[in-house]
Amino acid sequence: MSDNKIRKLPESVSELQVVELNMNRNQVASIPASLSRSPRLKVLRLEENCLALEAITPQLLKESQISLLAVDGNLFDAKQMREADGYDQVFHRYRENINQLHRPAIHAKCFRDICNHCMPTMHVLYLTDGLFALDFYHMVS
């Protein structure tokens, strides 16, 4: 729902059965209190809107299931957000859920085997807990 000039989220938005809500690049100036009761919502993206820091309530930060809150490009800076009442709970949930939020769709070993077979000039580097990175190199003949 990004890029739609939406100004206000309805109270009923909390009834959506979504894990991620992307409202980037709209004109949202407030967040309904009911959003903190959205049972499945883990990722809320509100970048480049018209939000003041006060619009992100302690209730939303403390009581929701949100573990990734993207709010860059609003009417406050990152330092103010980090100091907001309840931000530490969101950060704690993020740390607990980071592997689930960024888990690859297929197992890293399978991905490595596929890549090594199809693209022999690519290395798959293992990181932690099933996460991986790709490294391309040039073959010298």
N, C-alpha and C positions, 0 to 999 in steps of 0.2 A: 504494500500500500504506500510505497514511497513515491515521491514526486507527484503528489496529487492536490496540493494546496489545502489539505485538511487542517482545519483550525481547532477542532474540538473532538475528543474521543467520547463516545456515548458511555453512560454508566454500564450498559449491557456488554461492553467490550470484555468484561471479566468472564462472560459466559462462553467465550470462544474457547474451543478445546485445541489450542495451539501451543506448541513448545516455543516458537519464536514469532515475535511480532515486529515487523520492520516498518517503522513510520518515518524513516529518514527523509530529509528534504521536503518537509511540509511546512505548515505554519502553526503547529501545535503549541499552545501557550499554557495548557493545563493538563493534568493527568487525573482521571477520576479515582477517587479513593477505593472504589470497588476493584480496581486492577490488582490491588494487593491480595485479593481473594481468588485470583485466577489459579486454579489448582495445577495446571500443567505448564504454565508460562515460566520458562527458564532464561530466555534471551529476549531482551527488550532493546530495540534500536530506535533512538530518537535523536539522531545526529542532525545538525543543521535545521533546527526548528526555532521557536521563539520562547523557549522555556527559561524562566528565572529559576534560580536555585530553590526558591520556596515552593515551586511546583512539584519538586521531587520530595515528597513528604517522608518523615521518619517512619510512618506506617508502611509505606511502599518498600522502603529499604529494609526494615526489620521483619515485617510479617509476610512478605511475598516469598515465592520460591525462586525469584529471579537471581541468577548467579552470573549473568553477563549483562551489564547495563552500559550501553554505548550512548553517550550524551555530548560528545564533542561538538563544537560549533553552535552552542546556545549562548545565553546571556550570562555565563559564568565560566570560570576556568577550572582546569583539572584540580588544582590545589584546593579550591573552594569545595569541589565535590568530595575530595578525599577527607575533608574536615567535617562534612555534613554528618549530622546525627543519624546513625544507622548504616553508614557506608561500610564500616568494618564488618557488619553481618553479610553484606553482599560480597565483599572481598573473601570472607571466610567460605561462603557457599561456592564462590568461583574456584578457590583452591581445592575444595573437596570434589568438585565436578569437572575439573579441567580435562581429565582424560576422557570423560564421556562427551564433553562438548567438542573435542578435537579428535575423536577416535576415527581412524581411517575406516572406509567402508569394507575393505577386505583385509585379511591378516597380512601383516608386513612381510612375512616369509613368502607367502604366495605372490604378493606384489613384486618382491625382489626377483623371484624366479621368472615371472612373466616378463619383467623389464629386461633381465639379463638375456633372455631368449630372443626377445623382439628388438631390443636396442642394446647391443653389446658395448656401446660406448658410454653407457650410463652405469654408475655405481649407486647402489642403495645403501645408505648409511643408517644403521640402527641408532636410535636415540634411547628413550626410556619408555617402558610400559607400552610397547607396540607402536610407538610413534616413530617416524622415519623421515629422512630427508634424501633428496636426490642430488647427485653430483655428476655433472657431465664433464667428460674430458675428451681430448682429441687423441686419436691413435696415431702414433708415429710409425711410418713404414720404413 
